[in-house]
Structures are given as structure tokens and as C-alpha cells.
Amino acid sequence: MTRIRRGYIARRRRTKIRLFASTFRGAHSRLTRTIIQQKIRALVSAHRDRDRQKRNFRRLWITRINAVIRERGVSYSYSRLIHDLHKRRVLLNRKILAQIAILNKNCLYTISNEIIK
């Protein structure tokens, strides 16, 4: 029986998968079935952690703002600051407020004092 030469489509698909997993360690970068499983797992983790990263940064910003605000006076807190900002329609998001809190505390104090008045 003569030898049948197979096509290159499957080999091309496997090489594409191997390029994705080239930085994985051990069998995760060598065996096709394991590579496919690890690829699925990696993509699921990346998708989940993008949302988690946004949550973590928001928590960090809130913590920084609250810490700086409470240094000035115990009676004034983060929640009252945000409430007063919305009441006065001042459009500063938490990221910008956190950067102001770190780089220039006095500026944040003046913002909060102007809002209270």
C-alpha cells in the first residue's frame, strides 16, 4: 500500500497553539492536549482578572483618599467627601482624587473645605 501524505492544516494549527504556550513550563509547552487545556485556563484567568484589577484599583484609591481626609479631622470621612462632591456637581473621579491626595495633600484639603462651605 502506498504512503499517503497528509495535509499541513493540523500541523499549522498545532504550531499556532504552541506559539501561544511557548513561555509555559514543562509539558504545558510541549504536549498538544496539555497546551490546549492551559491555554483555556490562561484565557479564563486573564478575563477574570481584568475585572478584578479594576476592583482592586478602586479599593486602593478609596483607601488613599479616606486616609488623607481623616488626617485632617476625625468627623470628616471619605463617604461625606464623595457625597458633598456629588451634591456640588464637582466632576472629579476617585483616581484623580487619589493622585491629588498623594502628591498634594493641601490641594485636597482646599477642595474639601470649598465643598463644605
C-alpha positions as CSV (number, residue, x, y, z in Angstrom):
1,M,0.0,0.0,0.0
2,T,1.3,3.4,-0.9
3,R,2.0,6.0,1.6
4,I,-0.5,8.9,1.8
5,R,0.9,12.3,2.6
6,R,-1.3,14.2,5.0
7,G,-2.1,17.9,4.7
8,Y,-0.5,20.6,6.7
9,I,-3.6,22.1,8.3
10,A,-3.5,20.2,11.5
11,R,0.3,20.8,11.9
12,R,-0.3,24.5,11.2
13,R,-3.0,24.7,13.9
14,R,-0.7,22.9,16.4
15,T,2.2,25.2,15.8
16,K,-0.1,28.2,16.3
17,I,-1.1,26.8,19.7
18,R,2.5,26.1,20.6
19,L,3.5,29.7,19.9
20,F,0.9,30.8,22.4
21,A,2.3,28.4,25.0
22,S,5.9,28.9,24.3
23,T,6.5,30.6,27.7
24,F,4.8,27.9,29.7
25,R,7.0,25.4,31.6
26,G,7.3,21.6,31.1
27,A,4.6,19.6,29.4
28,H,2.4,22.7,29.3
29,S,4.6,24.0,26.4
30,R,5.2,20.6,24.7
31,L,2.2,18.4,24.6
32,T,-0.7,19.5,22.4
33,R,-3.6,18.4,24.6
34,T,-2.0,19.9,27.7
35,I,-1.2,23.1,25.8
36,I,-4.9,23.4,24.8
37,Q,-6.0,23.0,28.4
38,Q,-3.5,25.5,29.7
39,K,-4.5,28.0,27.0
40,I,-8.1,27.8,28.1
41,R,-7.2,28.2,31.7
42,A,-4.9,31.2,30.9
43,L,-7.5,33.0,28.9
44,V,-10.2,32.4,31.6
45,S,-7.8,33.8,34.3
46,A,-6.9,36.8,32.2
47,H,-10.6,37.6,31.5
48,R,-11.5,37.2,35.2
49,D,-8.5,39.2,36.5
50,R,-9.1,42.2,34.2
51,D,-12.3,42.9,36.2
52,R,-10.7,42.1,39.5
53,Q,-7.9,44.5,38.7
54,K,-10.4,47.3,38.2
55,R,-12.0,46.5,41.6
56,N,-8.6,46.4,43.4
57,F,-7.5,49.8,42.0
58,R,-10.8,51.4,43.0
59,R,-10.4,50.0,46.6
60,L,-6.8,51.4,46.7
61,W,-8.0,54.8,45.6
62,I,-10.8,54.9,48.1
63,T,-8.3,53.8,50.9
64,R,-5.8,56.6,50.0
65,I,-8.5,59.3,49.8
66,N,-10.0,58.2,53.1
67,A,-6.6,58.1,54.9
68,V,-5.7,61.7,53.8
69,I,-9.2,63.1,54.6
70,R,-9.2,61.6,58.1
71,E,-5.8,63.1,58.9
72,R,-7.4,66.5,58.9
73,G,-10.3,65.8,61.1
74,V,-12.0,62.7,62.6
75,S,-15.5,63.9,61.8
76,Y,-14.9,64.2,58.1
77,S,-14.7,60.9,56.1
78,Y,-14.5,59.6,52.6
79,S,-18.2,59.0,52.2
80,R,-19.1,62.6,53.2
81,L,-16.5,63.9,50.8
82,I,-17.9,61.9,47.9
83,H,-21.5,62.9,48.9
84,D,-20.5,66.6,49.0
85,L,-18.7,66.3,45.7
86,H,-21.8,64.9,44.0
87,K,-24.0,67.5,45.7
88,R,-21.9,70.3,44.4
89,R,-21.6,68.6,41.0
90,V,-17.8,68.6,41.0
91,L,-16.6,66.1,38.4
92,L,-13.5,64.5,40.0
93,N,-13.2,60.8,39.9
94,R,-11.6,58.6,42.6
95,K,-8.4,58.1,40.5
96,I,-7.7,61.8,40.2
97,L,-8.6,62.4,43.9
98,A,-6.2,59.7,45.0
99,Q,-3.4,61.2,42.9
100,I,-4.1,64.6,44.4
101,A,-4.2,63.0,47.9
102,I,-0.7,61.5,47.4
103,L,1.0,64.3,45.5
104,N,-0.6,67.4,47.1
105,K,-2.5,66.9,50.4
106,N,-3.1,70.7,50.8
107,C,-4.9,70.8,47.5
108,L,-7.3,68.0,48.6
109,Y,-7.9,69.9,51.9
110,T,-8.7,73.1,50.0
111,I,-11.1,71.1,47.7
112,S,-12.9,69.6,50.7
113,N,-13.0,73.0,52.5
114,E,-14.6,74.7,49.5
115,I,-17.2,71.9,49.2
116,I,-18.2,72.1,52.8
117,K,-18.9,75.9,52.6
